[in-house]
């Protein structure tokens, strides 16, 4: 497989994962903070891929591999938080500030956005959450970027 095709596949892979996240969001699965964190490296990888298709060299495939590795690592961390393997950020997990100080009326009166906790799995397939699937597919993208790097 040529360098150009490998970069194109890696770029389209990030676009597909990012597009899938937005589709799930449109279907009523709002993202938690860690889900949003996983989106940024895909966006960066897409931009890198577009530029790398036009420019030769090893730097851009390396940066693409780093972006894919970053989102895979966040996905693994998020999976661990969902599975209670380790603690997540207190700002988006059940270990955060308590709502006990608010009355029922106060809670019902809020019109704010729906709070999505990072330690709750909102969707899964074959026992894997969206964060887990992102981590797995992102590792495939890392391999594609490394392959493009080797062909540079």
Secondary structure, 3 states (H helix, E strand, C coil): CCHHHHHHHHHHHHHHHHHHHHHHHHCCCCCCHHHHHHHHHHHHHHHHHHHHCCCCCCHHHHHHHHHHHHHHHHHHHHHHHHCCCCCCCCCCCCCCCCCCCCCHHHHHHCCCCCCCCCCCCCCEECCEEHHHHHHHHHHHHHHHHHHHHHCC
